[in-house]
Amino acid sequence: MKVEIQVTVEVQTALCIGSGVSASTLGIDRLTLKNHNGNLLIPGSALKGKLRMGCEQILKTLKVRICQSPNPASMCPHYFWIHDNRENEEERYCPICEIFGSPWSESPLEFADLVWWDGEEWKKHKTDVRPGIAISRSRGVVEEDKLFYTETSPPDAKPRFAGDIHGYLKDNKQIALMLTGLKDIRAFGNSKSRGLGWSDVSCDLISPDLTDEEIADAMKGWTNGQNT
């Protein structure tokens, strides 16, 4: 069935989504990710990774068998072929890989980038530069010459990011799992232990049209012992 979920993330603290590059001429060691307009964003891949991890934890708690990501050798379709000798390839994909894909199977969903969406409001906020120091875990002291600088969103801006997830899923159980996993996400980006990226996530199911009761009933389907 066709699925569309609108996702909104309100970041409560400063946010840094590492871009993988630095600005040595400015003395910034880690730049935060932006689009071509200079607008801060949370990439769809980050949303997908967070959601997959959350859904895995939910199903493990409910004792639903899933493969062992992220090692490709222990993911579907190999996992159930090795452990259960399932010859039918369609039966060798766990609920997580059916939704999010695996190295051998593409996900039926597309995860759009989440962009700071408050009109032109984001242009009023310049990014902040936050200093940090490296700690030696073995000695428990500050390491010498390890001062670094990270670019973040302004700590008081509370930016709101919006995007969508769309594609096709098999049934209402998969939709209910996705919605539950989205509501469990608490943070994005780098340096979460330093207080960055803590967020409130909300979602709106655009399609199909399901009531809260239907979603709750579908989620209960994961507790009835059915497995792949």
N, C-alpha and C positions, 0 to 999 in steps of 0.2 A: 504494500500500500504506500501511497505517496505521503511523505512526512515533511513538515516544515515547523521548526521551532525557533522562535525569536529569543535571543539571549541578551541580557543586559548585565553589565558588571559595573558596580560602583566601588571604586578603590578608596579605602578609608585612610591609607597611609601613602607615603611616597612609593612610587613604582619604578622599577627598572627591569625592562625586558632586554637582556643583553643582545647587542647587535653583532657581537663577534669582532668588532673593530674598535680601535682607540683613536684619540685625537692627540697625538703626542705634542703637536705644536701648541695646544691649549692646556696641556698637562692633565688631560682626562684619560684615565686608563680603561674605562668601560663606558661606552656610549649606549644610551637606551634606544630601542628600535623606533623608527618613524617611517611613514610612507613618503611618497614623492612630494607631497605638499608640506612636509615637515610636521605632520600630525602624528601624535603618539598613537600606537596601536598595540593590541595583543594579537599575535598571529594565530590563525586558525589551527596551526599545528600544535601550539601550546594549549589551546582549549581542548583539542582532541586528546592530547596526551594526559592532561589532568582528568578529563572525563573517563577515559579508558581505565586509568588507575583507580578512580573512585568506584566504577562499576565492577571492576575485578574484586575489590574489597567487599562490596555488597554481596556478590555471589559467593565468595569464599565464606562469609559469615553465615549465609543461608545453606552452606554445604552443597552448592552446585559445582560439579566438576568443570574446571576450565584448564586450559593449557598453561604452560609456565613461561610467560614472557619475562624479559625481552629477548632471551636467547633463541635465535631462529631454529636451532636444532630441537628445541623442546616446545615449539609452538605448532599450531595446526598447519597442515594436516598430519605432520609427523607424529605428534604426541599420541593421538588416539590410535594410529596405525601401530606404533611400537607397543603401547600398553594394552590395547584391546584387540589388536589385529583386525581392525575394521577395514574391509576391502572396498566398500563403497565410499568414494572420496567425499560425496556430499554429506556423509554421516561422520566425517572426520574433522568437522569444524565445531568448536565450542561456541556457546552463545556470545562470548566476547569477540571472537574472530569473525563471527557472522555479522556483527554490527560494525566493528572497527577495522576489520581486515587483518591480514597477516602478511609476511614476506611473500607468500604464494597466492594470496587472494586479495583483490582490491575491495576496499570498503564501499558499500552502496550509498554512503553519505558523503556530502561535501561540507566542510567546516570553513565558513567565511572568516576573514580577519575581523576582529572587533576593533572599531575605530572610535576615538573620542568624538562623541556625536552631538554635544551641546551647541549646535549651530556654529557661530564664530567665536564662542566663548574660549575655546582652547588657545586662540591666538593671543589672548590677554595674559596668558601665563607663560613665562619663560621657564625653561627647565632649570632645575637646581643642581648644584654639584656638591656631593656629600663625601667628606673624607672618611677613610677607614684605615685600619692597621691590621697586619697579619699577626696571629698569635701562634707561637710554637706549641703544638699540642703535647709534645713530649716533655717540654720544660715548663709549660704554663706561663711563659713570659712573652713580652712583645719581641718580635724578631727585628733585627737591625735592618735599616734601609728598606722597609716594607710598607711605607706609607703609600696609599693609593687613593684615587679619586673616582667616584662613580656618578654618572649623570642620572638624575631621577626626575620624575614629575614633581611639581611643588608639593610639599607635605600637607599643605592646607587646601589644596585645590579640589580634592575628592572628585577626580574625573569620572565620567560615566562613559563606558564603552558599549557599543551595540553591534550586533551582527546576527547571523542566522546559521542554522544547520538545516540542510535540506537534502532530500534523496528518497530512498525507499527502504522500508523495513518489512519484516515478515508478518508481525502481529502486534497486538496491543501490549503484550508482555515486554517486548523490546522497547516500545515507546515509554512505558512506565519505568523501566530500568533507567533509560536515558534521563528522564525528568528527575528521578530520585537522585541520580548521580550528579546532575547539575546543581541541585540544591545543596549538596554536600561539599562543594568546592569552597575553600576558605581563602586561598591566596594564589597569586601568580608571580612569576618572575624570579629574579635573583635575590639573594640575601634575605630570605624570609625570616631566618633566625635573628637577623638584625632589625626586624620590624618592617621590612619593605613588602609591599604588594598585598597586604591583607585586604580582603574584598568581601562584598556582599553580592551574591549572584542570584538573579531572578530569571525566570523563563516563562514564555507564553506559547502554548501549543496552538499554532495557527491551523494546521491540518494534520490528521483528521480532527473532526469536531468531537471530542470526548469530554464527558463530565468528570468532575473530581471523583465521583463514586465509581465510574467506570475505570478510571486510572488506578484507584485504590484496589479494586477487584482484580485488575490485570496484574498488579504487583504481587498480590497474594498467590498468583499462579506459580511464582518461583519457589514457594514454600511447600508445594504439594509433592515434592520428591521427583518430579519429572526432570530428566537430564537429556543431554545430547549423546 
